[in-house]
Amino acid sequence: MNKRINPAKNPSEEHVDISAREAGYKRRFGRIFVTGAALVAAVAGSVALVGCDQAGSTGTDAPSAEASAPNSAADETTATTSTDPDTDKIQAYEDAEAYTDGLSVSEFANSCGFDTLSEAYAYWEDDIPSRLQYEMSKMGYHTNGYEMVTNPQGELFASIAASFTPDNGIAKLVGVGVEAYIDRNAFTIRIHGVPNNDVRTEYDTDTIPTPDEAAQILADNS
């Protein structure tokens, strides 16, 4: 998998490209579609870290979401399509342990038995957030909250609030907010230090970074 990244600087500053020192982990990241300083600043001002705040605080006092394994089949009363999950895709995902080097949109969709988020949502519906937080927990994240959200623009997304303790000393705790946009088939990632020291970064991507990669991104943009 060819995963590349070019995240935006924290919301209070202009966009800064990731320097060559990230070359070691660029290959594991998905393509970034930077939203621009204006959008990032707007998000930071009014709905900063929506992925974290709407789904639950990333601080140590936040309620913890149980990272239990998702149901093996969707509730028959909520299924909206006759297309069943492809068990071969699910098994191939489990066998490959793809989440060990970052979790791409297609890999997560495969873990649900489908190729895209929209296909997965058509079958699993509101189970998508719990399935995503479960996969993130296997990556090493502590998931603090999750839910389905519709933003003011009418876009539906699964919102996951997660955190982890970094090894590089950038912060006592690092909060990671993930928004999985169903129709866009893409993620928005927000990373910040706890306690909040105004060091944060936000970017659009097709891949959720591992905790180690998230810590390095935060360090490189501090």
KETORNU-966297 format. One line per 8 residues: number of its first residue (from 1); their letters; for each residue x, y, z of N, C-alpha, C. Coordinates in steps of 0.001 Angstrom, whole numbers. Atoms other than C-alpha are relative to their C-alpha. Layout:
% residues N
NUM = a = X/Y/Z/X/Y/Z/X/Y/Z | ...;
This chain:
% residues 222
1 = mnkrinpa = 823/-1189/0/0/0/0/858/1238/0 | -777/-1231/86/1294/3436/-935/-773/1093/701 | 716/-976/-795/211/5806/1784/876/1218/228 | -782/-1218/-111/1392/9420/1749/-768/1036/795 | 646/-1001/-840/714/12394/3980/600/1365/-198 | -435/-1391/51/941/16162/3860/-947/824/865 | 1015/-596/-876/-989/17334/6949/156/1493/147 | -9/-1433/-220/-1938/20883/7752/581/325/1346;
9 = knpseehv = -512/-501/-1282/-293/22930/10504/-1170/211/941 | 1081/-215/-947/-2277/23642/13651/-883/1137/-476 | 979/-908/585/-5456/25713/13066/361/1456/99 | -316/-1411/-150/-3924/28993/14252/1106/464/-915 | -1113/-347/852/-1119/28921/11686/-281/-362/-1440 | 130/327/1403/-690/28756/7917/363/-1448/-229 | -325/1379/366/-453/25376/6179/1508/-166/-159 | -1423/316/118/3001/23835/6504/136/-1420/-478;
17 = disareag = -199/1354/519/4068/20850/4440/867/-796/950 | -850/889/-792/5503/17898/6273/1365/-56/-660 | -1354/-50/548/9291/18045/5844/525/-1375/-318 | -585/1268/435/11620/15383/4539/265/-944/1147 | -289/900/-1114/12196/14090/8046/-1122/-991/265 | 1081/974/-142/8798/12318/7827/80/-1106/-1035 | -70/972/1101/10010/10225/4874/-147/-1417/501 | 39/1356/-526/10256/7210/7141/-1396/-533/183;
25 = ykrrfgri = 1342/519/-155/6521/7069/7711/-963/468/-1080 | 887/-453/1062/5147/8823/4630/-567/-1166/-799 | 442/1095/864/4956/5565/2750/-1182/-753/591 | 1084/741/-609/2456/4239/5247/-1283/805/93 | 1156/-847/-159/40/7154/5047/-787/135/-1287 | 840/-226/1153/-2880/7803/2758/173/1393/-547 | -74/-1314/638/-3199/10753/420/-792/1009/815 | 632/-1056/-777/-4035/13984/2212/-594/1032/-945;
33 = fvtgaalv = 610/-1083/757/-6456/16523/802/-182/1149/984 | -40/-1023/-1033/-5590/19599/2884/-1135/985/-219 | 1167/-871/111/-8610/21764/3611/372/1465/-28 | -408/-1400/17/-6612/24995/3947/-94/631/1364 | -88/-643/-1311/-5815/27322/6830/-1332/605/405 | 1253/-664/-347/-9151/29141/6610/-998/-980/571 | 941/1001/-481/-11229/26008/7006/442/-563/1329 | -500/540/-1260/-8990/24636/9730/-242/980/1128;
41 = aavagsva = 206/-1007/-1025/-9194/27923/11618/-1466/87/380 | 1422/-54/-289/-12970/27952/11296/-423/-1170/854 | 316/1193/-783/-13200/24432/12589/493/152/1420 | -584/-155/-1331/-10877/25264/15468/-784/998/820 | 673/-1050/-745/-12870/28384/16387/-1357/-394/510 | 1378/265/-373/-16396/27003/16433/-297/-1439/321 | 246/1418/-264/-16325/23247/16279/1317/-732/54 | -1349/580/-58/-12700/22464/17126/-62/-1406/518;
49 = lvgcdqag = -97/1409/-385/-11908/18812/17341/-1373/-626/154 | 1342/561/-49/-15481/17826/16497/55/-1489/238 | -101/1454/-138/-14358/14232/16197/212/-395/1435 | -252/318/-1397/-13144/14339/19791/-1142/467/873 | 925/-605/-931/-15644/16705/21421/-1413/-535/-132 | 1352/507/159/-18850/15388/19865/-121/-1419/498 | 90/1401/-374/-17993/11790/20525/404/-235/1432 | -434/166/-1380/-16432/12330/23965/1374/589/161;
57 = stgtdaps = -1292/-608/-268/-13467/13991/25616/1111/-997/-143 | -1167/863/70/-10005/12613/24947/836/94/1252 | -727/-98/-1253/-8903/13562/28453/-150/-1259/820 | 0/1210/-804/-8289/11006/31134/-1291/-167/783 | 1235/111/-750/-11618/11827/32841/-1192/-276/-892 | 1100/251/931/-13682/11028/29742/-563/-1391/219 | 571/1343/-92/-16146/8134/29807/610/-892/-1055 | -667/920/914/-14583/5114/28205/-1018/-806/-775;
65 = aeasapns = 858/823/832/-16267/3371/25292/570/-1408/-38 | -459/1376/-28/-16055/-379/25586/367/-455/-1399 | -476/437/1315/-13987/-1722/22702/-276/-1482/-165 | 373/1396/160/-15909/-4943/22320/-106/-341/-1473 | 75/443/1389/-15938/-7005/19154/-1396/244/-545 | 1323/-262/585/-18761/-5986/16794/-730/-1286/-301 | 800/1169/330/-21620/-8307/16016/421/-572/-1340 | -417/647/1239/-20881/-10821/13293/-1009/188/-1114;
73 = aadettat = 1021/-233/1015/-24115/-9970/11497/-854/1173/427 | 833/-1148/-313/-26288/-6897/11275/-1375/-457/435 | 1360/271/-422/-29685/-6813/12941/-903/-15/-1231 | 827/133/1201/-32197/-8019/10366/-991/1142/-122 | 981/-1072/50/-34549/-5197/11340/596/1305/-495 | -620/-1254/432/-31988/-2523/10393/709/-121/-1337 | -683/164/1277/-30445/-4023/7243/-821/662/-1105 | 716/-739/1029/-31319/-1855/4235/339/-500/-1402;
81 = tstdpdtd = -356/531/1312/-29862/-3951/1420/50/-1514/67 | -35/1455/44/-30028/-7555/300/1420/-524/-152 | -1393/400/172/-26261/-7570/-264/613/-326/1348 | -619/419/-1250/-24618/-9548/2501/1490/309/-16 | -1456/-220/-60/-21064/-8877/3722/752/-1153/-648 | -857/1001/632/-18356/-10717/1790/927/-574/1076 | -793/605/-1077/-16907/-13108/4360/1449/-229/-410 | -1383/149/469/-13820/-13634/2178/793/1281/242;
89 = kiqayeda = -661/-1278/-263/-13009/-9915/2458/317/143/1488 | -193/-101/-1453/-13455/-10042/6225/1147/-895/444 | -1052/933/-394/-11222/-13099/6563/1365/448/-496 | -1271/-483/552/-8544/-11650/4284/533/1163/823 | -404/-1119/-848/-8504/-8479/6397/568/-509/1322 | -464/544/-1282/-8168/-10479/9622/1345/-696/-155 | -1254/731/209/-5415/-12654/8196/1171/941/-240 | -1077/-924/351/-3414/-9673/6910/376/921/1152;
97 = eaytdgls = -222/-946/-1097/-3707/-7644/10153/432/1363/-557 | -354/-1220/726/-3692/-4577/7909/115/1220/909 | 16/-1149/-893/-4295/-2210/10837/1348/251/684 | -1286/-174/-685/-716/-2689/12098/837/1123/-592 | -761/-1104/592/632/-41/9686/-915/1140/-427 | 975/-1017/344/-2346/2310/9628/-1213/-657/-626 | 1250/592/478/-5974/1661/8714/-581/864/-1109 | 541/-753/1132/-7092/2757/5241/-1513/-170/-74;
105 = vsefansc = 1445/73/199/-10685/3388/4211/-390/-1351/-589 | 343/1264/654/-10692/348/1935/210/-1180/943 | -237/1081/-962/-9203/-1846/4670/-1129/-74/1023 | 1108/17/-947/-11871/-783/7138/-1271/-508/-661 | 1180/493/720/-14593/-1328/4526/84/-1517/-183 | -196/1443/136/-13112/-4796/3885/-282/-720/1311 | 256/627/-1296/-13272/-5531/7621/-1491/-134/269 | 1459/66/-107/-17017/-4907/7299/-605/-902/-1078;
113 = gfdtlsea = 484/870/1064/-17254/-7157/4231/-363/711/-1285 | 354/-793/1170/-17516/-4396/1627/1221/741/-530 | -1101/-720/634/-15391/-2169/-627/43/1480/361 | 69/-1424/-299/-16550/1328/394/-796/230/1283 | 750/-344/-1207/-17944/3109/3449/-1502/57/-271 | 1435/-99/305/-21261/3760/1706/-631/-1381/-97 | 515/1370/64/-21694/60/947/-98/-613/1396 | 0/542/-1364/-20756/-846/4516/-1134/613/817;
121 = yayweddi = 1057/-668/-774/-23159/1729/5952/-1383/-475/-429 | 1299/467/477/-26023/514/3748/-416/-1289/701 | 311/1258/-688/-25776/-2831/5547/49/150/1523 | -219/-33/-1442/-24398/-2086/9026/-631/1213/678 | 619/-1218/-513/-25931/1395/9463/733/518/1251 | -594/-641/-1167/-25317/2756/12990/975/-890/765 | -1058/835/-581/-23020/-168/13842/1388/424/-495 | -1294/-397/570/-20284/1498/11747/928/636/1042;
129 = psrlqyem = -924/-579/-986/-18900/3662/14617/586/-1026/956 | -522/997/-941/-18610/706/16991/996/-930/-678 | -950/847/724/-16900/-1372/14313/1329/730/-218 | -1227/-766/218/-14417/1439/13581/783/161/1305 | -715/-149/-1266/-13607/2034/17254/626/-1318/429 | -579/1305/-323/-13021/-1702/17648/1293/-221/-774 | -1220/148/799/-10508/-1734/14779/1097/941/499 | -990/-929/-540/-8790/1351/16224/569/-502/1324;
137 = skmgyhtn = -509/545/-1260/-8521/-373/19594/1051/-1073/-262 | -1010/998/356/-6606/-3170/17871/1296/660/-454 | -1186/-752/403/-4201/-498/16566/763/530/1214 | -652/-493/-1204/-3419/531/20164/-623/1256/577 | 686/-1168/-522/-5853/3406/20696/-955/-384/1129 | 1062/109/-996/-8023/3834/23777/-1154/839/-516 | 1125/-736/563/-11427/4801/22396/-865/555/1123 | 728/-689/-1051/-13258/7362/24526/-1469/233/-335;
145 = gyemvtnp = 1384/-218/393/-16464/7701/22540/-171/-170/-1497 | 282/148/1433/-18152/7093/19176/-1480/191/-244 | 1396/-207/377/-21359/7984/17353/-93/327/-1485 | 273/-476/1345/-22932/8720/13984/-448/1449/102 | 268/-1437/-47/-23122/12457/13244/-343/488/-1403 | 260/-712/1249/-24635/14618/10515/394/1456/223 | -472/-1371/-196/-22840/17960/10133/-979/993/-629 | 930/-1001/549/-24547/21260/9172/-121/-44/-1525;
153 = qgelfasi = 53/118/1464/-23719/20548/5518/-765/-1241/-452 | 774/1191/325/-25751/17339/5708/836/-1234/-254 | -868/1152/204/-22749/15018/5536/-68/-942/1207 | 74/1016/-1047/-23053/11792/7519/1382/-591/222 | -1293/601/-286/-19965/10505/9296/-10/-703/1353 | -228/661/-1279/-18875/8152/12054/1094/765/719 | -955/-794/-776/-17090/10105/14782/568/-853/1131 | -691/785/-1015/-14502/8396/16980/943/914/768;
161 = aasftpdn = -951/-706/-849/-12680/10002/19921/901/-1037/649 | -960/967/-520/-9513/8180/20936/1181/726/625 | -1187/-584/-609/-6327/8748/22898/1037/-1087/224 | -1075/925/-324/-2986/7167/23719/1100/769/708 | -1135/-606/-676/114/7832/25811/1216/-110/-910 | -1120/40/943/3014/8812/23521/1310/-358/688 | -1328/351/-512/6579/7572/23945/1017/1116/-214 | -993/-1009/367/8247/10693/22515/-56/1254/847;
169 = giaklvgv = 43/-1133/-906/7303/13117/25301/-645/1247/-540 | 638/-1179/576/5361/15487/23033/-1137/500/882 | 1092/-345/-904/2494/15434/25553/-202/-1160/969 | 314/1077/-934/1273/13474/28556/-987/-977/-625 | 1010/796/688/-1578/12228/26400/-240/633/-1358 | 328/-516/1326/-2429/12572/22726/-1428/-419/-339 | 1363/268/423/-6033/12854/21610/-82/-62/-1515 | 174/166/1443/-7027/11670/18142/-1495/-94/-298;
177 = gveayidr = 1381/43/455/-10402/12460/16597/-45/-468/-1444 | 142/541/1357/-11448/10500/13521/-1447/174/-449 | 1313/-91/622/-14377/11307/11258/46/-795/-1300 | 63/840/1197/-15238/8665/8659/-1231/416/-812 | 1096/-529/801/-17331/10354/5957/-520/-1072/-955 | 602/1129/712/-19722/7845/4447/-4/222/-1519 | 106/-234/1442/-20363/9420/1027/1337/365/-630 | -1313/-376/519/-16844/10844/621/967/-1178/-29;
185 = naftirih = -903/1154/-123/-15245/7519/1531/1402/469/402 | -1265/-595/-438/-12534/9413/3406/-69/306/1489 | -109/-358/-1409/-11306/10266/6900/441/1453/146 | -619/-1223/-486/-10665/13572/8629/623/-339/1350 | -737/323/-1220/-8032/13264/11373/345/1293/726 | -406/-1115/-843/-7486/15708/14260/836/-548/1144 | -933/470/-1020/-4538/15255/16618/385/1175/885 | -381/-1074/-907/-3816/17316/19734/583/-579/1284;
193 = gvpnndvr = -598/415/-1255/-1812/17135/22937/-917/281/1171 | 756/-184/-1234/-3381/16798/26398/999/32/1149 | 931/-1132/36/-3285/18967/28391/205/852/-1244 | -14/-753/1249/-4132/21255/25511/1049/1105/55 | -1051/-1018/67/-1016/23270/24660/20/687/-1357 | 158/-634/1311/-2329/24596/21341/840/-662/-1083 | -700/766/1028/-274/21995/19500/-999/-1008/-556 | 983/883/616/-2659/20310/17119/151/48/-1511;
201 = teydtdti = -38/28/1457/-2971/19311/13502/-1260/-684/-500 | 1227/521/589/-5853/18448/11211/214/-216/-1491 | -155/248/1425/-5986/16878/7771/-1002/-1039/-475 | 857/991/647/-8106/14837/5344/895/-1071/-609 | -849/1104/414/-6802/11421/4377/-841/-1227/-324 | 690/1277/159/-7687/7883/3360/536/-1033/989 | -618/941/-926/-5709/6342/6239/92/564/1416 | -173/-364/-1400/-5849/6494/10042/1412/-410/416;
209 = ptpdeaaq = -1366/355/-394/-2276/6640/11418/15/-898/1226 | -196/746/-1243/-988/4281/14067/287/1019/1109 | -350/-926/-1080/-448/5835/17540/1410/559/-134 | -1369/-489/160/3310/6066/16904/81/1052/-1102 | -9/-951/1106/2707/7823/13592/-707/1294/392 | 726/-1183/-448/162/10189/15170/877/852/924 | -910/-728/-895/2692/11118/17878/1069/733/-804 | -1028/-630/809/5313/11838/15233/-556/1172/-800;
217 = iladns = 639/-1104/734/2906/13965/13184/-153/1200/910 | 187/-1093/-941/2092/16026/16270/1336/664/331 | -1334/-531/-315/5792/16402/17125/537/832/-1163 | -530/-693/1169/6665/17467/13576/-740/1286/-304 | 775/-1216/242/3958/20135/13598/-90/879/1241 | 25/-804/-1222/4703/21568/17043/998/1147/-102;
